[in-house]
Amino acid sequence: MVDKTTKWTTSVCTGSLLLASAGLLNGRKATSHWRVINLLSDFGAITTRDRVVEQEKYITVAGVSAGIDMALHLSNKLVGEVETKAIQLTIEYDPQPIFNSGNFSNAEEKIKKIAEKKLSKDAKKGLGLLGMIKNSKNILKLNK
């Protein structure tokens, strides 16, 4: 398994479900996209809604936009604060969203319901990651 040779094993968004289903997050804190975060515990991970979660060599981050946060987090570990600040300036990463609804904890219930409908509609278009994870979970049960 590649994980044995990595310095860091990371995931963005629902990628943490892949790490968890492989058993890499068992007993470790992890995060994911808000829509699927509860599935992490099905694979032994300890869920948290933090944007960036580091547990030993494993780093998981929430939704897709948190990927930049993870990149800066890793950069800080590898090259330090000054270089990472220069990288942040180079990519001009200065988020200033027009609304404070980009975090599940801050979003209004009405907004959460609309977002869930949009995600459910898109999920019906194909098997998608969520379907693959559910199927792999069933396959794992059958193989036990």
C-alpha positions as CSV (number, residue, x, y, z in Angstrom):
1,M,0.0,0.0,0.0
2,V,1.3,3.4,-1.0
3,D,0.4,4.9,2.4
4,K,3.3,3.0,4.0
5,T,5.8,5.1,2.1
6,T,4.3,8.5,2.3
7,K,5.4,11.4,4.6
8,W,1.8,12.7,4.5
9,T,-1.4,11.1,3.4
10,T,-4.0,13.7,2.7
11,S,-7.5,14.1,1.3
12,V,-9.8,16.9,0.2
13,C,-13.6,16.9,0.6
14,T,-15.1,13.4,0.2
15,G,-11.6,11.9,-0.4
16,S,-11.5,11.2,3.3
17,L,-14.1,8.5,2.8
18,L,-11.6,6.7,0.6
19,L,-9.0,6.9,3.3
20,A,-11.5,5.8,5.9
21,S,-12.8,2.9,3.9
22,A,-9.2,1.7,3.4
23,G,-8.9,1.7,7.2
24,L,-6.4,4.5,7.4
25,L,-8.5,6.8,9.6
26,N,-9.6,4.2,12.1
27,G,-9.6,5.8,15.5
28,R,-8.3,9.1,14.1
29,K,-10.1,12.4,13.9
30,A,-11.1,13.4,10.3
31,T,-13.3,15.7,8.4
32,S,-15.1,15.7,5.0
33,H,-17.7,17.6,3.1
34,W,-20.7,18.3,5.4
35,R,-23.1,16.1,3.3
36,V,-21.1,12.9,3.9
37,I,-19.1,13.6,7.1
38,N,-21.3,11.2,9.2
39,L,-20.2,8.3,6.9
40,L,-16.7,8.6,8.3
41,S,-17.7,7.1,11.6
42,D,-19.0,4.0,9.7
43,F,-15.4,3.3,8.9
44,G,-14.0,4.0,12.4
45,A,-13.0,7.6,12.0
46,I,-13.8,10.2,14.7
47,T,-15.6,12.9,12.9
48,T,-15.1,16.6,13.5
49,R,-16.4,19.6,11.5
50,D,-13.0,21.4,11.6
51,R,-11.9,22.7,8.3
52,V,-8.4,21.1,8.5
53,V,-7.7,18.1,10.6
54,E,-4.2,16.7,11.2
55,Q,-3.8,13.4,12.9
56,E,-0.2,12.0,12.8
57,K,0.6,11.9,9.1
58,Y,-3.0,12.1,8.0
59,I,-4.5,15.4,7.0
60,T,-8.2,15.7,5.9
61,V,-10.0,18.8,5.0
62,A,-13.6,19.8,4.5
63,G,-15.0,20.8,1.2
64,V,-13.1,21.5,-2.0
65,S,-12.2,25.1,-1.2
66,A,-10.4,23.8,2.0
67,G,-7.8,22.2,-0.3
68,I,-6.0,25.6,-0.5
69,D,-6.0,25.7,3.3
70,M,-4.5,22.3,3.4
71,A,-1.8,23.2,0.9
72,L,-0.8,26.2,3.0
73,H,-0.9,24.1,6.2
74,L,1.5,21.6,4.6
75,S,3.7,24.4,3.2
76,N,4.0,25.9,6.6
77,K,5.2,22.6,8.0
78,L,7.7,22.1,5.1
79,V,9.1,25.5,4.5
80,G,7.9,27.7,7.4
81,E,5.8,30.7,8.0
82,V,7.6,33.3,5.9
83,E,7.8,31.2,2.8
84,T,4.2,30.1,3.2
85,K,3.0,33.7,3.5
86,A,4.9,34.5,0.3
87,I,3.1,31.5,-1.4
88,Q,-0.2,32.8,-0.1
89,L,0.5,36.2,-1.5
90,T,1.7,34.7,-4.8
91,I,-1.6,32.9,-5.3
92,E,-3.4,36.0,-3.8
93,Y,-5.4,33.8,-1.4
94,D,-7.5,36.3,0.6
95,P,-11.0,34.8,0.8
96,Q,-13.7,37.3,1.4
97,P,-17.0,35.5,0.6
98,I,-20.0,37.8,0.1
99,F,-22.1,35.6,2.5
100,N,-21.3,33.7,5.7
101,S,-23.0,30.5,4.5
102,G,-19.9,28.5,3.4
103,N,-19.7,26.5,6.6
104,F,-22.4,24.1,7.7
105,S,-22.4,25.5,11.2
106,N,-23.1,29.0,9.9
107,A,-25.7,28.2,7.2
108,E,-29.4,28.8,7.8
109,E,-31.6,25.7,7.8
110,K,-33.4,26.9,4.7
111,I,-30.0,27.2,2.9
112,K,-29.0,23.7,4.1
113,K,-32.2,22.2,2.7
114,I,-31.7,23.8,-0.7
115,A,-28.1,22.6,-0.8
116,E,-29.1,19.1,0.1
117,K,-31.7,19.1,-2.7
118,K,-29.0,20.2,-5.2
119,L,-26.6,17.6,-4.0
120,S,-29.2,14.8,-4.1
121,K,-30.3,15.8,-7.6
122,D,-26.7,15.6,-8.8
123,A,-26.1,12.3,-7.0
124,K,-29.0,10.7,-8.9
125,K,-27.2,11.4,-12.2
126,G,-24.8,8.6,-11.6
127,L,-23.3,6.3,-9.1
128,G,-20.8,8.9,-7.9
129,L,-18.4,8.6,-5.0
130,L,-21.1,8.3,-2.4
131,G,-22.6,5.3,-4.2
132,M,-19.2,3.7,-4.6
133,I,-18.5,4.1,-0.9
134,K,-21.8,2.6,0.1
135,N,-21.2,-0.3,-2.3
136,S,-17.7,-0.9,-1.0
137,K,-19.0,-0.9,2.5
138,N,-21.5,-3.7,1.5
139,I,-18.8,-5.6,-0.3
140,L,-16.6,-5.4,2.8
141,K,-19.4,-6.8,4.9
142,L,-19.9,-9.7,2.5
143,N,-16.2,-10.5,2.5
144,K,-16.0,-10.7,6.3
